[in-house]
Amino acid sequence: MTVVAFVFLSVGALAFLARLLLGPSLPDRVIALDGLASTVTVGVIVAAARSNSGFEIDIVLVIALVGFVGTGVLARFVERRGG
């Protein structure tokens, strides 16, 4: 079952990566980066569930926090820059 989850997460990550690299505007790239961070977070959670260990929770918290703060900083930058 985790293999199916990893397949869907990989497809989503590739779509976010394509939008990040090819996005027509900076806000599109910021949203793609946030989606990619969320996808990586869920991927680490699935890996933790597969291995039945709990030490990955620290990694998940750090990735989620960095993604949240990074999105906020980039959104403020886009807002001040004018899109």
PLY file of the C-alpha trace (Angstrom):
ply
format ascii 1.0
element vertex 83
property float x
property float y
property float z
element edge 82
property int vertex1
property int vertex2
end_header
0.00 0.00 0.00
2.86 2.38 0.70
4.20 1.74 -2.79
0.97 3.14 -4.24
1.29 6.18 -1.98
4.88 6.72 -3.11
3.82 6.48 -6.76
1.13 9.13 -6.32
3.48 11.32 -4.30
6.12 11.02 -7.01
3.65 12.06 -9.70
2.58 15.02 -7.61
6.16 16.00 -6.86
7.04 15.89 -10.55
4.05 18.10 -11.36
5.07 20.61 -8.68
8.66 20.52 -9.90
7.56 21.21 -13.46
5.48 24.17 -12.28
8.42 25.38 -10.20
10.78 25.30 -13.17
8.37 26.38 -15.92
5.90 28.53 -14.00
4.98 31.65 -15.89
5.01 33.90 -12.83
6.68 34.17 -9.45
3.47 33.46 -7.46
3.07 30.21 -9.44
6.58 29.21 -8.44
5.95 30.06 -4.77
2.81 27.91 -4.72
4.69 25.08 -6.45
7.47 25.28 -3.87
4.92 25.09 -1.05
3.25 22.09 -2.69
6.61 20.39 -3.14
7.46 20.92 0.53
4.09 19.46 1.52
4.63 16.48 -0.77
8.05 15.81 0.75
6.53 16.08 4.24
3.86 13.50 3.41
6.51 11.28 1.79
8.54 11.25 5.00
5.38 10.44 6.97
4.63 7.49 4.66
8.23 6.30 5.02
7.90 6.51 8.81
4.69 4.50 8.71
6.36 1.90 6.52
9.35 1.48 8.81
7.31 1.56 12.04
9.65 4.04 13.67
8.97 7.41 15.16
12.23 9.30 14.80
11.14 10.72 11.44
8.61 12.91 13.24
11.38 15.40 14.04
12.28 15.54 10.36
8.63 16.07 9.41
8.26 18.92 11.88
11.38 20.67 10.58
10.34 20.29 6.92
6.83 21.54 7.66
8.10 24.51 9.67
10.66 25.51 7.05
8.03 25.17 4.33
5.54 27.30 6.27
8.01 30.05 7.10
9.50 29.99 3.61
6.10 30.35 2.00
5.28 33.27 4.27
8.55 35.03 3.49
8.19 34.48 -0.25
4.56 35.63 -0.18
5.62 38.84 1.55
8.36 39.31 -1.06
5.89 38.82 -3.92
3.43 41.21 -2.28
6.02 43.96 -1.91
7.45 43.37 -5.37
4.06 43.61 -6.99
3.57 40.14 -8.40
0 1
1 2
2 3
3 4
4 5
5 6
6 7
7 8
8 9
9 10
10 11
11 12
12 13
13 14
14 15
15 16
16 17
17 18
18 19
19 20
20 21
21 22
22 23
23 24
24 25
25 26
26 27
27 28
28 29
29 30
30 31
31 32
32 33
33 34
34 35
35 36
36 37
37 38
38 39
39 40
40 41
41 42
42 43
43 44
44 45
45 46
46 47
47 48
48 49
49 50
50 51
51 52
52 53
53 54
54 55
55 56
56 57
57 58
58 59
59 60
60 61
61 62
62 63
63 64
64 65
65 66
66 67
67 68
68 69
69 70
70 71
71 72
72 73
73 74
74 75
75 76
76 77
77 78
78 79
79 80
80 81
81 82
